Amino acid sequence: MPQHWSLLAFTLALVGMAASAALLQGRERARALLERERLSARVAGLKASREYADAARATDAVAYLEAARDRLEPPRDVTSPDHARLNERVLNHWEQERDTRVQTLGADLVRDARQLQDALEEFAGQVQSAQHPQKRPGLLRFL
């Protein structure tokens, strides 16, 4: 047994911890790189297929706003007034987005319903005129 075996064990433990930390950090970097490549491939696929609406519907506005709120690094004290103001601001923004989306969808539905009603009225008029042709007076009725 070496004379300073505890120092040797401590040094080996430190080297082991440093190696495992480097391994974990490298694995995390590789995971982040793969995630970035996967997302860029998904974006390239969406740009190529031009399916933006489906992708926009698939994303969750609440998750997006929560991620944006987390990026702002709110104060860790959740009882602080700053944190409450930030949450209120995010919630108000989300409610405004939802209200505008509801209004837009409602306006689109009303517009589509009016177009459908106009088309149906026009079709009903054509059917009515085909079923009951107008009588022509005089000699024109023989034409």
C-alpha positions in Angstrom: 0.0 0.0 0.0 1.3 3.4 -0.9 2.0 5.8 1.9 -0.5 8.5 0.8 -3.3 6.1 -0.4 -6.1 8.5 0.6 -4.6 11.3 -1.5 -4.4 8.8 -4.4 -8.0 7.7 -4.0 -9.1 11.3 -3.8 -7.2 12.2 -6.9 -8.7 9.2 -8.8 -12.2 10.2 -7.6 -11.6 13.7 -8.9 -10.4 12.4 -12.2 -13.4 10.1 -12.5 -15.8 12.9 -11.7 -14.1 15.2 -14.3 -14.3 12.4 -16.9 -17.9 11.6 -16.2 -18.8 15.3 -16.3 -17.0 15.6 -19.7 -18.9 12.6 -20.9 -22.2 13.9 -19.8 -21.5 17.3 -21.3 -20.5 15.7 -24.6 -23.6 13.6 -24.6 -25.8 16.7 -23.9 -24.0 18.6 -26.8 -24.6 15.6 -29.1 -28.3 15.5 -28.1 -28.7 19.2 -28.7 -27.0 18.9 -32.1 -29.2 16.0 -33.1 -32.3 18.0 -32.0 -31.2 21.0 -33.9 -30.6 18.9 -37.0 -34.0 17.2 -36.6 -35.7 20.6 -36.3 -33.9 22.0 -39.3 -34.9 19.0 -41.3 -38.5 19.4 -40.2 -38.4 23.1 -41.2 -36.9 22.2 -44.5 -39.6 19.6 -45.1 -42.3 22.1 -44.2 -40.8 24.7 -46.5 -40.7 22.2 -49.3 -44.2 20.9 -48.8 -45.7 24.3 -47.9 -47.8 22.9 -45.2 -47.5 25.8 -42.9 -51.1 25.8 -41.7 -51.0 22.2 -40.4 -47.7 23.0 -38.6 -49.1 26.2 -37.1 -52.2 24.3 -35.9 -50.0 21.5 -34.5 -48.0 24.0 -32.4 -49.4 24.9 -29.0 -49.6 28.6 -28.3 -49.6 28.0 -24.6 -46.4 26.0 -24.7 -44.8 28.6 -27.0 -45.8 31.4 -24.6 -44.5 29.4 -21.6 -41.2 28.8 -23.3 -41.0 32.5 -24.1 -41.8 33.3 -20.5 -39.1 30.9 -19.4 -36.6 32.5 -21.8 -37.2 35.8 -20.1 -36.1 34.2 -16.9 -38.8 35.4 -14.5 -37.9 35.9 -10.9 -37.6 32.7 -9.0 -39.8 34.0 -6.1 -43.2 33.1 -7.4 -44.9 35.2 -4.7 -43.2 38.4 -6.0 -45.3 41.0 -7.7 -42.9 40.9 -10.7 -43.7 37.3 -11.2 -47.4 37.9 -10.9 -47.2 40.8 -13.4 -45.3 38.6 -15.9 -47.8 35.8 -15.6 -50.6 38.2 -16.0 -49.0 39.7 -19.1 -48.4 36.3 -20.7 -52.0 35.3 -19.8 -53.4 38.5 -21.3 -51.4 38.1 -24.4 -52.6 34.5 -24.8 -56.2 35.6 -24.2 -55.9 38.3 -26.8 -54.4 35.8 -29.3 -57.3 33.4 -28.6 -59.9 36.1 -28.9 -58.5 37.3 -32.2 -58.3 33.7 -33.5 -62.0 33.1 -32.5 -63.1 36.4 -34.1 -61.2 35.5 -37.3 -62.6 32.0 -37.4 -66.1 33.4 -36.7 -65.8 35.9 -39.5 -64.5 33.2 -41.9 -67.5 31.0 -41.0 -70.0 33.8 -41.5 -68.4 34.7 -44.9 -68.5 31.1 -46.0 -72.1 30.7 -44.9 -73.1 33.9 -46.8 -71.3 32.6 -49.9 -73.0 29.3 -49.6 -76.4 31.0 -49.0 -75.9 33.1 -52.1 -74.9 30.1 -54.2 -77.9 28.1 -53.0 -80.3 31.0 -53.7 -78.9 31.4 -57.2 -79.2 27.7 -57.8 -82.8 27.7 -56.4 -83.6 30.6 -58.8 -82.1 28.6 -61.7 -84.2 25.5 -60.8 -87.3 27.6 -60.4 -86.9 29.2 -63.8 -86.2 25.8 -65.4 -89.3 24.3 -63.8 -91.6 27.2 -64.6 -90.5 29.0 -67.9 -92.2 32.3 -68.6 -94.9 32.3 -71.2 -94.0 34.5 -74.1 -96.9 36.7 -75.4 -97.9 36.8 -79.0 -96.0 35.2 -81.9 -92.8 34.8 -79.8 -94.2 31.8 -78.0 -93.7 29.7 -81.2 -90.0 30.4 -81.2 
